[in-house]
Amino acid sequence: MRANAVEREPELQQFWAENKIYEQLSQNNPKDSFILHDGPPYANGSLHMGHALNKVLKDIVNKYKLLQGHKIDYIPGWDCHGLPIELKVLQKIKSKERQELTPLKLRQKAKEFAIQAQQEQCESFKRYGVWGNWSHPYLTLTPEYEAAQIDVFGQMVLKGHIYRGLKPVHWSPSSRTALAEAELEYPEGHTSPSIYVAFPVSKLGEGAAELEEYLPNLSVAIWTTTPWTIPGNLAVAVNGELEYAVAQTSEGRYLIVAKDLSQQLSTTLKTDLTVKTILLGKELENTVYRHPLFNRESKVVIGGDYITTESGTGLVHTAPGHGQEDYITGQKYGLPILSPVDDGGKFTEEAGKFAGLQVVAKGNEKVSQGNQAIIDALQEAGALLKHEEYPHKYPYDWRTGKPTIFRATEQWFASVAGFRDEALKAIAEVTWIPAQGEKRITPMVSDRSDWCISRQRAWGVPIPVFYDEETNEPLLTEETINHVKAIVAEKGSDAWWELSVEKLLPESYRQNGRTYRKGTDTMDVWFDSGSSWAAVAKGRGLKYPVDMYLEGSDQHRGWFQSSLLTSVATNGIAPYKTVLTHGYVVDEKGFKMSKSKGNGIAPELIIEGGNNQKQEPAYGADVLRLWVASVDYTSDVRIGKNIIKQTADMYRKVRNTARFLLGNLHDFDPKKDAVAYADLPELDKYILHRMTEVFAEVTEAYESYQFFRFFQAIQNFCVVDLSNFYLDIAKDRLYISSLDSFRRRSCQTVLAIAIENIARAIAPVLCHMAEDIWQALPYDTGYKSVFESGWVEIKDEWQNPVGAFRAMRSESFRETPLQWDIIRDLRDEVNKVMEQARTAKAIGSSLDAKVLLHVCDPELKNKLAAYNSSDTLSEKNIDELRYFFLASQVELVDYLPDSEYKSESDIANIAVVKADGEKCERCWNYSLSVGSFKDDPTICDRCNAALKGEF
């Protein structure tokens, strides 16, 4: 029952490997290929439950497609570049050694780390029972992959989608590099020092001349949660269509604020604000104000719809070097880009007296040195109106767990604007599972600013650009890109650091009178993985676009999007036809798993068990796989010890049914013992019909990727249809009848069909159990492995909806044959009355009973009578009420006698009394024939005939 999975599953995996089951089917199946392209996990540590959920879901899809006869080529991948790996390497190196690290030494260590992690992860994935081309995976650090990536970059350059610019980007002072949106997280509990500041007006714009009377005490009021950006202020933006008020404070100064916020600001600033006059935002344009901390003047400008009256003052402090909207507004007005903060997050000399101060809080600091100094200086200048803590979402570097900043730096960008419309059109042509995936990615792409693709790290694929030493102009042509691509294809990207500029340049640029230097930026790792369609799907000749991408829902802003953008930018199409997404794995209470909470559970703990096997038993990979199939992956999925225990119980129910079926087939050979369908009893035909329904539902569940429906159907079939009904009735035939009798062989015919199809149906999920079943079949199927046998085999002749479905009650008794739903309902009612008698100890086993049925409907009574034969020795007399009810006798009566044990239902009135006759020692049925046989006086007529081979 426990399957001895720790030993048995590796044996079955060895069987698959030795017989090359995956390799043969994936290449030789008759149908066209189905390509599920693997999204590469980072090669930087042990696998967690999210990895298990993802890889097993992919494997379920692939195995189902194999069983359906499709070729597949599943090439597992790994993301091997980038900061996560670089950080892990740096953490292991002593500070002195770190000082001596050259880019090449760091790259070598990072490569070794990534390959080791990849190999360890690979073995874990294989232990989950996942099939794939493990001997030839794709790694983003291999020369052929890097060359394909450079080719994608080159195509985007030549199509005009790549440019270098000074723009604000998400910058991580802790990592000293630019970050992509997908590399950010927004932890709960962040607070920022929120400040309200008055910038004194020195000159009114043409449209605001009427405000002359309020000078010189007039100021524009702004609000910000990043005081450290105040040195970078070059404008104050207003919404041209909003109404603004000149409001007098209790102290007599005049503040320009949004009219609709004046009352709220009175409370916030703890001063009475009296509105003196109102004007539109556009009338404030070109009004000049003085910076309170620096000797410069700036203007009020018209911003965009991002300026609202939801919070703040309705006027936005604008620092083009520190914000996306600020940058766009600054470009419109030709403002310079001032960003007086260095790579480590410290003010530069451009910040004057604040130079050297850190802008992001460190350690236990509530407010950073830079923020506090700015707040103090504003207070001293009389410009600070209010300072308070403000809780809100703020971007953190997801690797270091530390806050990021917006900072303008020279970076390489992909101009999404150049192909945004094509990308949105491509999104609409993709099938998204679940459908809300489309609604999620569409606004992400439609609202996306240009993609910053450069990183200031050593461990990555270089941006193959050269700079003119004299002019600093970038050299990036088709010839230079192709030359570098050819070198990388041969030697790998280390060549960029190993070779001289002369060797990296094409010959025509080596002596053209100019001197060049190599660029030091590497590509964003999302560009790495986002190029996998080119390196793998196209590069290995699989299929493009591929049939499916399948990853977590966070990849709408990660891999799904980077793959889409690179593919559309170069080829005008999405790289995938279908995208399936799953949620996160959380604990049993719905909380995110974390090391600090200690609420995580490792996949290997479920498979191999813990040190204390009683508390942490080894369940094997199939139980883990079953958990994956049983959850609704479209939202976050829960896991924990209790859930796994429940899953193991479900697993054992199916396994126990399989054991019973196999145990009763030990002497059966379908080639010579099977009974033709036309000759089968009605009960057997009914259960075959149920198989047509169940396996149609199972197939539909796989086809629609609703795997939880698959298992509900299989479990219900095994427990309700088979164990509780058909097999419960069949035991009499299997155990009492002679070995080669029709009664037994007809039942075994059904059991063989059931066990083979159950094995096929569970194979995508419970692959080890399915193969174990197949190996245990006592007859030759003609197939070495369950996976070679194909999908479930259902025959049209088995479908018999008239006998299986309940019509309207009033019609069913008169217009159709007796329906099995009625028999099953009647059986349930009989069992309830049996339980009454059993509880009162009037009977022990149900075979101690005689069932009395009083049926009012004459048509139904006649139909039931046909199932109540008195010919007990006809070997084909299987469809009998007493067998259905597991009673020794059933009698149809005109009225019920007085009985303590009875019930009334809309089908029949039922009573249970003690059975007639004596108990047969062999079959435990009560019969009047017990004692009639001299040789065996303790057995009944059926058993006497069975022992002679006649029944």
MOGIGI-V102008 format. One line per field, one symbol per residue. ss: DSSP state (H for helix, E for strand, C for the rest). phi: phi as a letter, one per 30 degrees, with the letter a starting at -180 (. if undefined). burial: b if it has 9 or more other ideal C-beta (glycine too) atoms within 8 Angstrom, else e. A space follows every 50 residues. Layout:
# MOGIGI-V102008
ss: ???
phi: ???
burial: ???
This chain:
# MOGIGI-V102008
ss: CCCCHHHHHHHHHHHHHHCCHHHHHHHHCCEEEECEECCCEECCCCCCHH HHHHHHHHHHHHHHHHHCCEEECCCCEEECCCHHHHHHHHHCCCHHHHHC CCHHHHHHHHHHHHHHHHHHHHHHHHHCCCCCCHHHCEECCCHHHHHHHH HHHHHHHHCCCEEEEEEEEEEECCCCEECCHHHEECCCCCEEEEEEEEEE EEECCHHHHHHHHHCCCEEEEEEECCHHHHHHCCEEEECCCCEEEEEECC CCCEEEEEHHHHHHHHHHHCCCCEEEEEEEHHHHCCCEEECCCCCCEEEE EECCCCCCCCCCCCEEEECCCCCHHHHHHHHHCCCCCCCCECCCCEECHH HHHHCCCECCCCCCCCCCHHHHHHHHHHHHCCCEEEEEEEECCCCEECCC CEECEEEEEEEEEECHHHCHHHHHHHHHHCEEECCHHHHHHHHHHHCCCC EECEECCCCCCECCCEEECCCCCEECCHHHHHHHHHHHHHHCCCHHHHCC HHHHCCHHHCCCCCCEEECCCEECHHHHHHCHHHHHHHCCCCCCCEEEEE EEHHHHCCHHHHHHHHHHHHHCCCCEEEEEEECCEECCCCCECCCCCCCC CCHHHHHHCCCCCCCCCCCCHHHHHHHHHHCCCCCCEECCHHHHHHHHHH HHHHHHHHHHHHHCCCCCCHHHHCCCHHHCCHHHHHHHHHHHHHHHHHHH HHHCCCHHHHHHHHHHHHHHHHHHHHHHHHHHHHHHCCCCCHHHHHHHHH HHHHHHHHHHHHCCCCHHHHHHHHHHCCCCCCCCCHHHHCCCCCCHHHCC HHHHCCCCHHHHHHHCCCCHHHHHHHHHHHHHHHHHHHHCCCCCCHHHEE EEEECCCHHHHHHHHCCCCCCCCCCCCCCCHHHHHCCCEEEECCCCCCCC CEEECCCCEEEEEECCCEECCCCCCEECCCCCCCCCCCCCHHHHHHHCCC C
phi: .dihddcdddddddddddchddddddcceddddcccdddddddblddbdd ddedddedddddddddddjddbbccdbbdccjdedededdddcdeddddc dceddddddddddddddddddeddddddidcldddbdcbdcdeddddddd ddeddddddiccbcacbdbdbcddchadbcedccbbddidbbddbcbccd dcaddedceddedcdcccbccbbbcbeddeecdbabcbdecddccccddd djdcccbdedcddddedddhadccdcabadedddeidcbcddcbdacbcd bcccddcbcdaiciccdcbedbadddddddddciddccbdbcedicdcdd diddejddccdbhcddbdeddddddddddddicdcabadbdadbdcdddc icdcbcbdbdbcbcddedbdddddddedcddcbdddeddddeddddcddd ddccbcbcclddddccbdedciddcbbeddddddedddddcideedcddd eeddddedcdbciccbbddcdcdedddeddcdeddceddcidabdddacb bdddddccdedddddddddcbibddbcbbcbbddcbddcjdddadddicd bdeddddcicdcdddbddcjddddddeeddcdddbdccaldddddddddd eddddddddddddccdccbedccdcdedcdddeddddddedddddddddd dddcicdddededdddddddddedbdddddedddccddecddeddddded ddddddddedddedccddddddeddcddbdcjbdbedddidecbcedddb dddccdddedcddccbdecdddeddddddddddededdddidbcddddcc cccccdddddddddddcbdcddcddcdcdcedddchcdbbbcbdadddad caabbdcacbbbbdddicdddcciddadddjdcedbdcccdddddddcic b
burial: eebebbebbbebbebbeebebbebbbeebeeebbbbbbbbbbbbeebbbb bbbbbbbbbbbbbbbbbbbbbbbbbbbbbbbbbbbbbbbbeebeeeebee beebbbbebbbebbbebbebbbebbbbbbbbbbbeebbbbbbbbbbbbbb bbbbbbbebebbeeeebbbbbbbebebbbbebbbeeeeebbbbbbbbbbb beebbebbeebeebbeebbbbbbbebbbbbbbbbbbbbbbebbbbbbbbe eebbbbbbbebbeebbeebeeebebbeebbbbbbbebbbbbbbeeebbbb bbbeeebeeeebbbbbbbbbbbbebbbbbbbebebebbbbbeeebbbbeb bbebbebbbbbeeeeeebebbbbbbebbbebebbbbbeebeeeebbbebe ebbbbbbbbebbbbbbebbbebbbebbeebebbeeebbebbbebbeebeb bbbbbbbbbbbbbbbbbbeeeeebbbeebbbbbbbbbbbeebbbbbbeee beebbeeebeeeeeebebbebbbbbbbbbbbbbbbbbbbbebeebbbbbb bbbebbbbbbbbbbbbbbbbeeebbbbbbbbbbbbbbbeeeebeeebebb bbbbbbbebeeebeebebbbbbbbbbbbbbbebeeebbbbeebbeebbeb bbbbbbbbbbbbebbeebebeebbbebeebbebbbbbbbbbbbbbbbbbb bbeeeebbbbbebbbbbbbbbbbebbbbbbebbbebbbeebbbbbbbbbb bbbbbbbbbbbbbbbbbbbbbbbbeebebeeeeebbbbbeebbbeeebeb eebbeebeeebbbeebebbbbbbbbbbebbbbbbebbbeeebbeebbbbb bbbbbeeeebbebbeebbeeebbebebbbbbbbbbbbbbbbbbeebeebe bbbebebbbbbbbebebebbebbebbbebbeebeebbebbbbbbbbbeee b
